Amino acid sequence: MAASHRLPAAIRAPFEARTWRAFLYVLIGLPLSVLWFALSVSFVSAGAGLLITFLGVPILAGALGMCRGFGAVERARARGLLGLDVAAPEPVRGRTGGALSWMGAMLKSGASWRHLLYAVLHMPWAVFSFSVTVALWTWGWSLFTYPLWQWVFPAWVGQDGIQLYGDANHSFYLDAPFEIAVTSAIGLAFVLIGPWVLRGLVSVDRLLVSGLLGPSRLASRVTELESDRGVVVDTAAADLRRIERDLHDGAQARLAALAMDLGLAKEKLARDPQAAAVLVDEAHGEVKLALQELRDLARGIHPAVLTDRGLDAALSAVASRCSVPVSVSVDLPSRPAPAIEGIAYFTVSELLRNVTLHSGARRAWVDVWRTDDRLLLQVRDDGTGGARLSGGTGLSGLSERVGAVDGVLAVDSPTGGPTTVTVELPWRA
């Protein structure tokens, strides 16, 4: 296998499984397309012709449902032979669940009419691609292997070879060694060209399947927004749990200890003022720690410096608290929307936290700038690398949070470093 990969792609192509799967796709496509075309046109024509009566409505709705069934077969065929995974369109549901409601929904479904359009358009294309593919394949392999079966002509046909020209007085056969070699070379050219022509033909099939047999852009967008809404809800719930846990384990515990110390100091104030002063001093220290923890917690939610002075000052404050030296460069013509600004701050904060805890870096850099309608963030470090989005890591959670607002998070972190994390967020002023 490794040796075959060292061969040029033009030589490998005729023997690759991908090529033969595409060839099988084209071969099967013609009879199926003729069948889809004949059934679709027949039933839709009958339904349209009978629309003047009530019978046309169920026939036309049934024809569209049949076309959706054809689409399911075509999507499965494209998935198995072309490696093209196209999601099924949104199902047809009537408002009441009855037959009339279903028929009305089917007739109003844009996906159903796109399936009918596919059945009509794909048949002439299948005829063309089948003809071109079979001609190239047949002539290519037969001419390429001509030296192996040339003996059939004198032995069984009664002529010297393939006849190129012939009339009552003259005839020309491919029987000389040089002529046989040239014929085989021409066949080899067809064999080498055939897979690339075939891939060009099936690329049109890919466009037809993905464009006509999948969900509409609006339905895909609705599904994406529903998924993003779920991510936002889960993230908000996780943030609330984190805040509750930090309050319970941190400031709340310290305040409870503070109340106990002050109670003991109050009891000892009259009997032992010196011991009471020690307890008050300890309580004072607990108050400072509790205030610091509350300040850190508030800063992690939405720091005041971000609201007052923007990303430049807020990220510089985060960098100053990082144990690794961090250079911050923010080049923005104006401030983005508060929601985008908050996500950008949180993302950079988490990335710098990962740099501190996991990277082993000696230095890090943060760059923030705007390009057209996108806000770009980039965090780089000279650490050991190996960061991955997969595996349920913190980066995967960040990616989901960024994706919830139509953003993108990309990680470039080869083993041995360096690591570069680039984030794109929509610019909303």
C-alpha positions in Angstrom: 0.0 0.0 0.0 2.8 2.4 0.8 4.5 1.6 -2.5 1.3 2.4 -4.4 1.0 5.7 -2.8 4.4 6.6 -4.1 3.0 6.3 -7.7 1.6 9.4 -9.4 -2.1 10.0 -8.9 -2.7 9.7 -12.6 -1.5 6.1 -12.6 -3.2 5.2 -9.3 -6.6 6.6 -10.3 -7.8 3.7 -12.6 -7.2 1.2 -9.9 -8.5 3.0 -6.8 -11.6 1.8 -5.1 -13.0 5.4 -5.2 -12.9 5.2 -9.0 -14.7 1.9 -9.3 -17.3 2.9 -6.7 -18.0 6.0 -8.9 -18.2 3.8 -12.0 -20.7 1.5 -10.2 -22.7 4.6 -9.2 -23.0 5.7 -12.8 -23.9 2.2 -14.0 -26.7 1.8 -11.4 -27.8 5.4 -11.9 -29.2 5.1 -15.4 -31.8 2.4 -14.8 -32.8 3.9 -11.5 -33.1 7.4 -13.1 -35.2 6.1 -16.0 -37.5 4.4 -13.4 -37.7 7.5 -11.2 -38.4 9.7 -14.3 -41.1 7.4 -15.7 -43.0 7.0 -12.4 -42.7 10.6 -11.3 -43.8 12.1 -14.6 -46.7 9.6 -15.0 -48.2 10.1 -11.6 -47.6 13.9 -11.4 -49.2 14.3 -14.9 -52.1 12.1 -13.8 -52.6 14.1 -10.6 -52.2 17.5 -12.3 -54.7 16.4 -15.0 -57.2 15.3 -12.4 -56.9 18.4 -10.2 -60.2 19.5 -11.7 -61.7 16.8 -9.6 -60.8 15.9 -6.0 -59.0 12.7 -7.2 -56.1 14.8 -8.4 -55.1 16.0 -4.9 -54.3 12.6 -3.3 -52.7 11.4 -6.5 -50.4 14.4 -6.7 -49.6 14.3 -3.0 -48.9 10.6 -3.3 -46.6 11.2 -6.3 -44.6 13.8 -4.3 -44.4 11.3 -1.4 -43.1 8.7 -3.8 -40.5 11.2 -5.0 -39.3 11.6 -1.4 -38.9 7.9 -1.3 -36.8 8.0 -4.4 -34.7 10.7 -2.8 -34.0 8.4 0.2 -32.7 5.7 -2.1 -30.5 8.3 -4.0 -29.1 9.7 -0.7 -28.3 6.1 0.4 -26.6 5.4 -2.9 -24.6 8.6 -2.8 -23.6 7.8 0.8 -22.4 4.3 0.0 -20.7 4.8 -3.3 -19.6 8.5 -3.3 -19.1 9.1 0.4 -21.5 12.0 0.3 -23.6 12.2 3.5 -26.6 14.3 2.9 -29.2 14.7 5.7 -32.8 13.9 5.0 -35.1 16.9 4.6 -37.5 17.9 7.3 -40.5 15.4 7.5 -43.9 16.3 6.3 -46.4 16.8 9.1 -49.9 17.9 8.9 -51.4 20.2 11.5 -54.2 17.8 12.5 -52.5 14.5 11.7 -55.3 13.5 9.3 -55.1 12.5 5.6 -56.2 15.8 4.2 -53.8 17.7 6.5 -51.0 15.5 5.3 -51.8 16.0 1.7 -51.9 19.8 2.1 -48.6 19.7 3.9 -47.1 17.5 1.2 -48.3 19.9 -1.6 -46.8 22.9 0.3 -43.5 21.2 1.1 -40.7 22.7 -0.9 -38.5 19.7 -0.3 -41.1 17.4 -2.0 -41.1 19.6 -5.1 -37.3 19.6 -5.1 -37.3 15.8 -5.1 -39.6 15.8 -8.1 -37.3 18.3 -9.8 -34.4 15.9 -9.1 -36.3 13.0 -10.7 -36.9 15.0 -13.8 -33.4 16.6 -14.2 -31.3 13.6 -13.3 -32.6 11.3 -16.0 -31.1 13.2 -19.0 -27.9 13.7 -17.0 -27.7 10.0 -16.1 -28.1 9.1 -19.8 -25.2 11.5 -20.7 -22.9 10.4 -17.9 -23.6 6.7 -18.5 -22.9 7.0 -22.2 -19.6 8.9 -21.7 -18.4 6.7 -18.9 -19.2 3.4 -20.6 -17.7 4.5 -23.9 -14.4 5.7 -22.2 -14.2 2.6 -20.0 -15.0 0.1 -22.8 -12.7 1.6 -25.5 -10.0 2.4 -23.0 -9.6 -1.1 -21.5 -10.3 -3.0 -24.7 -7.7 -1.0 -26.7 -5.2 -1.1 -23.8 -5.4 -4.9 -23.7 -5.6 -5.3 -27.5 -2.2 -7.2 -27.6 -3.7 -9.8 -25.3 -6.8 -10.6 -27.4 -5.7 -9.6 -30.9 -5.4 -13.3 -31.8 -9.2 -13.7 -31.6 -9.6 -12.0 -35.0 -7.5 -14.4 -37.2 -8.6 -17.4 -35.1 -12.3 -16.8 -34.9 -13.4 -13.9 -37.1 -11.4 -14.6 -40.2 -9.6 -11.2 -40.4 -6.1 -10.0 -39.3 -7.2 -7.6 -36.6 -9.4 -4.5 -35.9 -10.5 -3.1 -39.2 -10.0 0.7 -39.4 -11.0 1.0 -43.1 -12.4 -1.2 -45.7 -14.3 -1.2 -49.1 -14.6 -3.4 -52.1 -10.9 -3.0 -53.1 -8.9 -2.0 -50.0 -8.9 -2.7 -46.2 -6.7 -1.7 -43.3 -6.3 -3.9 -40.2 -4.4 -3.3 -37.0 -2.2 -6.3 -37.1 1.4 -5.2 -37.3 3.4 -5.0 -34.0 3.8 -1.3 -34.3 0.1 -0.8 -35.0 -0.8 -3.0 -32.1 1.5 -1.0 -29.8 0.0 2.3 -30.9 -3.5 0.9 -30.3 -2.5 -0.2 -26.8 -1.0 3.3 -26.1 -4.2 5.0 -27.2 -6.1 2.7 -24.9 -3.8 3.5 -22.1 -4.5 7.2 -22.6 -8.2 6.6 -22.4 -7.7 4.4 -19.3 -5.7 7.2 -17.6 -8.1 10.0 -18.6 -11.3 8.0 -17.8 -11.2 8.3 -14.0 -10.8 12.1 -14.1 -13.7 12.4 -16.5 -15.7 10.1 -14.3 -15.0 12.2 -11.2 -16.0 15.3 -13.0 -19.3 13.7 -14.0 -20.1 12.4 -10.5 -19.3 15.9 -9.1 -22.5 17.1 -10.9 -24.4 14.2 -9.2 -23.0 15.4 -5.9 -24.4 18.9 -6.6 -27.8 17.5 -7.6 -28.1 15.3 -4.5 -26.9 17.8 -2.0 -28.8 20.7 -3.6 -32.1 19.0 -4.3 -32.4 16.1 -1.9 -31.2 17.6 1.4 -32.9 20.0 3.8 -33.4 23.5 2.8 -31.1 26.3 3.9 -33.8 27.7 6.2 -34.4 24.3 7.8 -30.7 23.7 8.3 -30.4 27.1 9.8 -33.3 26.5 12.2 -31.7 23.2 13.3 -28.4 24.9 13.8 -30.0 27.6 15.9 -31.9 25.1 17.9 -28.6 23.3 18.6 -26.9 26.6 19.5 -29.7 27.5 21.8 -29.2 24.2 23.6 -25.5 24.9 23.9 -26.3 28.4 25.4 -28.7 26.9 27.9 -26.3 24.2 28.9 -23.5 26.7 29.2 -25.6 29.1 31.3 -26.6 26.2 33.6 -22.9 25.1 33.9 -21.9 28.7 34.8 -24.6 28.9 37.4 -23.5 25.6 39.0 -19.9 26.9 38.9 -20.8 30.1 40.6 -22.9 28.3 43.2 -20.0 25.9 43.9 -17.4 28.7 44.2 -19.7 30.6 46.5 -20.4 27.6 48.6 -16.9 26.3 48.9 -15.2 29.7 49.0 -16.7 32.9 50.2 -19.7 31.3 52.0 -17.4 29.0 54.0 -15.1 31.9 54.9 -18.0 34.0 56.0 -19.4 31.2 58.2 -15.9 30.8 59.8 -15.8 34.6 60.2 -19.2 34.6 62.0 -17.9 31.8 64.4 -14.7 33.7 65.1 -16.6 36.9 65.8 -18.9 35.0 68.1 -16.0 33.6 70.1 -14.4 37.0 70.2 -17.6 38.5 71.6 -17.7 35.9 74.4 -14.1 36.4 75.3 -14.1 40.2 75.0 -14.9 40.7 78.7 -12.9 37.8 80.2 -9.8 37.8 78.0 -9.5 40.9 75.8 -6.1 39.8 74.4 -7.5 36.5 73.1 -10.5 38.3 71.7 -8.1 40.7 69.9 -6.3 37.7 68.3 -9.7 36.3 67.1 -10.7 39.7 65.7 -7.4 39.9 63.9 -8.0 36.4 62.4 -11.5 37.4 61.4 -10.1 40.5 59.7 -7.8 38.2 57.6 -10.8 36.0 56.7 -12.7 39.1 55.6 -9.9 40.1 53.3 -9.7 36.6 51.8 -13.5 36.4 51.3 -13.6 39.8 49.6 -10.7 38.7 47.3 -12.6 35.5 46.4 -15.8 37.5 45.7 -13.8 39.9 43.6 -12.3 37.1 41.6 -15.7 35.5 41.2 -17.2 38.7 39.9 -14.2 39.3 37.6 -14.8 35.8 36.1 -18.4 36.6 35.4 -18.0 40.1 33.9 -15.3 42.4 35.3 -16.0 46.0 35.8 -12.9 47.0 33.8 -14.4 45.3 30.8 -17.6 47.4 31.0 -15.8 50.6 31.8 -12.7 50.4 29.5 -13.2 47.6 27.0 -11.2 44.6 25.9 -7.8 46.2 25.8 -7.7 47.1 29.5 -9.6 43.9 30.6 -7.3 41.5 28.7 -4.2 43.5 29.9 -5.5 42.9 33.5 -5.9 39.2 32.8 -2.4 39.0 31.3 -0.9 40.8 34.4 -2.3 38.0 36.6 -0.9 35.2 34.4 2.2 33.5 35.7 3.6 33.4 32.2 4.7 36.7 30.6 1.9 37.7 28.1 2.1 40.4 25.4 -1.4 41.8 24.6 -2.1 43.7 21.3 -5.7 45.0 20.7 -6.4 46.8 17.5 -10.1 47.6 17.3 -11.7 50.7 15.7 -14.6 50.6 18.2 -16.1 48.3 20.8 -18.2 45.3 19.8 -21.5 44.5 21.3 -21.4 43.7 25.0 -22.3 40.0 24.5 -19.5 39.5 21.9 -17.1 41.5 24.1 -17.9 39.3 27.0 -17.4 36.1 25.1 -14.1 37.4 23.7 -13.0 38.2 27.2 -14.0 34.8 28.6 -12.4 32.9 25.8 -9.1 34.7 26.1 -9.2 34.3 29.9 -9.7 30.5 29.6 -7.0 30.2 26.9 -4.5 32.0 29.1 -5.5 29.8 32.0 -4.8 26.7 29.8 -1.4 28.3 28.9 -0.6 28.7 32.6 -1.7 25.2 33.7 -0.9 22.9 30.8 1.4 24.3 28.2 4.7 24.6 30.0 5.2 27.8 28.0 7.8 30.5 28.8 5.9 33.3 27.0 2.5 33.9 25.4 1.0 36.5 23.0 -2.6 37.7 22.6 -3.7 39.5 19.5 -7.2 41.0 18.9 -8.3 42.7 15.7 -11.2 43.2 13.3 -11.5 42.0 9.7 -14.6 43.0 7.8 -17.5 41.7 9.9 -15.4 39.4 12.1 -13.7 39.8 15.4 -10.5 37.7 15.5 -8.7 36.6 18.6 -5.4 34.7 18.6 -3.6 33.3 21.6 -0.1 31.9 21.0 2.5 30.3 23.3 5.9 28.6 23.0 4.9 25.6 25.0 5.0 21.8 24.4 1.9 21.7 22.2 -0.4 18.7 21.8 -3.6 20.6 22.5 -6.7 19.0 20.9 -10.3 20.0 20.5 -11.5 16.3 20.8 -11.8 14.2 23.9 -14.1 16.5 26.0 -11.4 18.9 26.9 -11.8 22.5 28.0 -11.1 23.6 24.4 -14.1 21.6 23.2 -16.3 23.4 25.6 -14.9 26.7 24.5 -15.6 25.7 20.8 -19.2 25.0 21.7 -19.6 28.3 23.4 -18.0 30.2 20.5 -20.1 28.2 18.0 -23.3 29.2 19.8 -22.8 32.8 18.4 -21.8 31.7 14.9 -18.1 31.8 15.8 -15.3 29.4 15.0 -12.4 28.1 17.1 -9.4 26.6 15.4 -6.4 24.9 17.1 -2.9 24.5 15.6 -0.8 22.7 18.2 1.7 20.1 16.9 3.5 18.0 19.4 6.5 19.9 20.7 4.8 23.3 20.1 4.1 26.0 19.5 0.4 26.3 20.0 -1.8 28.8 18.2 -5.6 29.1 19.0 -7.5 31.3 16.6 -11.1 32.4 17.3 -13.5 34.1 14.9 -16.5 35.9 16.4 -19.2 37.9 14.5 -18.7 41.6 14.8 -21.8 43.3 16.2 -21.4 46.9 17.1 
